[in-house]
Amino acid sequence: MALLARQLAGAVVGPFDLELEAGRCTVVTGPSGVGKSLLLRMLADLDPCRGEVSLDGCSRSSMSGPAWRRQVTYVAAEPGWWADRVRAHFDDLEAVRSLLPDFGLADKLLDQPVSQLSTGERQRMAMVRALVRQPRFLLLDEPTSALDADTTLQVEAAFQRLKQQGMGLLVVTHNEAQAQRLHDRRLRMTRQGLAEEARA
């Protein structure tokens, strides 16, 4: 299974050619402002773009945006919330509770107002929110930027388990140590495009 993009371009970034494989983690690094987040948003069909994107040979243009995003799911560095309480964002609370320990989150947080969660708790809860939908590819933008070192390692361990289950990951990070720990494949983005980096 693969997520393929050919000549993917937006108003200010691209074109990019990219192939992401199931069960592997591709890490993208590069300077701030170069368009890494835009790349993720274009892959998830959240920003206007041109080019061809397909999942397992099925063109993105053949399905609705919501249907595509159930399979190719983007988690922003600062995720949005549309209801006051955490539990209102979930339909299957049992599935949520099964995921919380992997991300160091307590059940009681489900009964809290979103505003009372720390930045790191919101960040991790957004990952759980994405995973409940069982996507085939997860696009993560600075997923541990608000976390301490120990919690970062816990979340990274959860990512490794997701890979073992066959999920494909695309991770944007400025954390060099994290990039080294997570990557099966590594790309660097510059104004000129995406370039392969050798595995250390």
Protein Blocks (a to p, Z undefined) as FASTA:
>chain_A
ZZddehiacfkgccddddddehiacddeddehilmmmmmmmmnopagcedjddeehiafk
lpcfklmmmmmccddfbdcdfbfbfklmpfblmlmmmmmmmnopafklmmpcfklpcfkl
mmmmmmmmmmmnopabdcdehkllmbcfklmmmmmmmmmmmmmnopacddddfbfklmmm
mpmbdcdddfkbccddddZZ
